[in-house]
């Protein structure tokens, strides 16, 4: 079990990290689609690790999986 000083130190490190943890995202309401699991909060709705391009969304940086989805949508005449 963690003491309060350790907990406070970890919280401060997480808040100032470029890569916030899933728990930090849950506490701040930043978890995609409102997931309730810390692990799920580290992934985008397509299963891509958010740390790869934090703080931007997959759409903003046009991740490879997002591009593949758009190409598939275009190929099937969905756009």
N, C-alpha and C positions, 0 to 999 in steps of 0.2 A: 504494500500500500504506500502511496506517495504522501510525503509531508507537504504542507502548504507552500513552503519555499520552493520546493521542486516543481510543484504544480504551477506556481506563478512564473517561474523561470521558463518552463516549457510553453506556457501560454504566451509569454512575451516573445519567445523565439518564433512561435508559429505565426503570430500577428505580424511580425516584421519579415517573415520569409517570403521569398518570391514564389514559393510553392506551398501554399497553405494545405494543411491536412484535411481529410474528409470531415473530421470532427469540427475543425474550425469553420469549414464551409457550412456545416449543419447549424452551428450556433449563430452564424451571421445570416442565415437564410439564403445562401448562395448556391445551394445544392441544385443541380439540374433536375427539373421536373419534381422537385420537392422530395427526393429520395430520403429515406430515414436511416440508411446504413452508411457509416463512414467510408467503407470501401466503395460503395456505389457512388458516393459524392466525389470520388476521384476520377470518375469516368464520365464522358459525355453520353448522351442517349444512344449513340452508335457504338459504344464500347471503347472509344479512343481515350487515352490518358490525357486529362486536362493539363497536366504539367508540361506536356509537349509544347504548348503555346499559351500558357497562362499569361495574362488575364483575359485573353481574347477567346471568342467562341470558335468552334470549328468553321462556321460559316464566314466569320470575319477573316480568318487566315486561309480559307479554302483548303482545308486538310485533304490529304489524298483520298480518304474514305468519302469525304463530302463531294469531291470532284467525281469519283466513281459513281456515286448516287445520281449526280446531276447528268452525267453522260448516259447512264442507264435510263433515266427518265426521258432524256432527249431522244435516245434511240428507239424507245417504245412509243414516241409521239405524245408523251405526257406534257410537254411544254408547249 
